[in-house]
C-alpha cells in the first residue's frame, strides 16, 4: 500500500525514519527533486535503487517494489521482487 490517510508511503517511510528529503537524497546519491517526485507520485524509484531504498528505510525490496507498483510503475509490475535487504 502506498498511502495511508492520503499520504504517500515514501513520505511516510522517510518521516518515520526521521529524515529530510535532502538526507534521503544524499544517502541514495540522487537529487532531492527525485525524492520529491517519489513523494508527490510524479515518479517511482528505478529498479536498481530498490535495494538501497529498502536498506535506508528498513524495508524489504518486495515492499519497495509494491510501493512502486501502487504508484503506477508498469515496469515494477513486470518484475518479481523476491530479494530482501
C-alpha positions in Angstrom: 0.0 0.0 0.0 1.5 3.4 -0.9 -0.8 5.7 1.0 -2.2 5.9 4.5 -4.7 8.6 5.2 -3.8 10.2 1.9 -0.1 10.2 2.4 2.5 8.6 0.1 4.3 5.7 1.5 7.7 7.0 0.6 7.0 10.2 2.5 5.7 8.1 5.5 8.8 5.9 5.4 11.1 9.0 5.3 9.2 10.7 8.1 9.2 7.5 10.2 13.0 7.3 9.8 13.3 11.0 10.9 15.0 12.0 7.7 14.6 15.0 5.5 14.3 14.7 1.7 17.8 16.1 1.4 19.2 13.4 3.8 17.4 10.7 1.7 18.8 12.2 -1.5 22.4 12.2 0.0 22.0 8.7 1.3 20.9 7.4 -2.1 23.3 9.7 -4.1 20.4 11.2 -6.0 18.9 14.7 -6.4 16.4 15.9 -3.8 14.0 16.6 -6.7 13.9 12.9 -7.3 12.9 12.2 -3.7 10.2 14.9 -4.0 9.0 13.3 -7.2 8.5 9.9 -5.5 6.7 11.6 -2.6 4.4 13.5 -4.9 3.6 10.5 -7.0 5.1 12.0 -10.2 7.8 9.4 -10.4 8.8 6.0 -9.0 12.2 4.8 -8.0 14.2 2.9 -10.5 14.6 -0.9 -10.0 18.3 -0.6 -9.4 17.6 1.8 -6.4 15.2 -0.6 -4.7 17.8 -2.4 -2.5 19.3 0.9 -1.3 15.9 2.3 -0.5 14.9 -0.9 1.3 18.1 -0.7 3.4 17.7 3.0 4.1 14.1 2.6 5.4 14.4 -0.8 6.9 12.0 -2.4 4.4 12.3 -5.4 2.1 12.8 -5.0 -1.6 9.4 -6.5 -2.1 7.8 -3.7 -0.1 9.6 -1.1 -2.2 8.5 -2.9 -5.4 4.9 -3.0 -4.1 5.1 0.7 -3.4 6.3 1.4 -6.9 3.6 -0.8 -8.5 1.0 1.1 -6.5 2.4 4.4 -7.9 1.6 3.0 -11.3 5.1 1.9 -12.3 4.4 -0.6 -15.0 8.0 -1.8 -15.1 7.8 -2.7 -11.5 4.8 -4.9 -12.0 6.7 -6.9 -14.6 9.5 -7.9 -12.3 9.1 -10.3 -9.4 10.6 -8.7 -6.3 11.8 -11.6 -4.2 15.1 -10.5 -2.7 15.3 -8.9 0.8 17.5 -6.4 2.3 
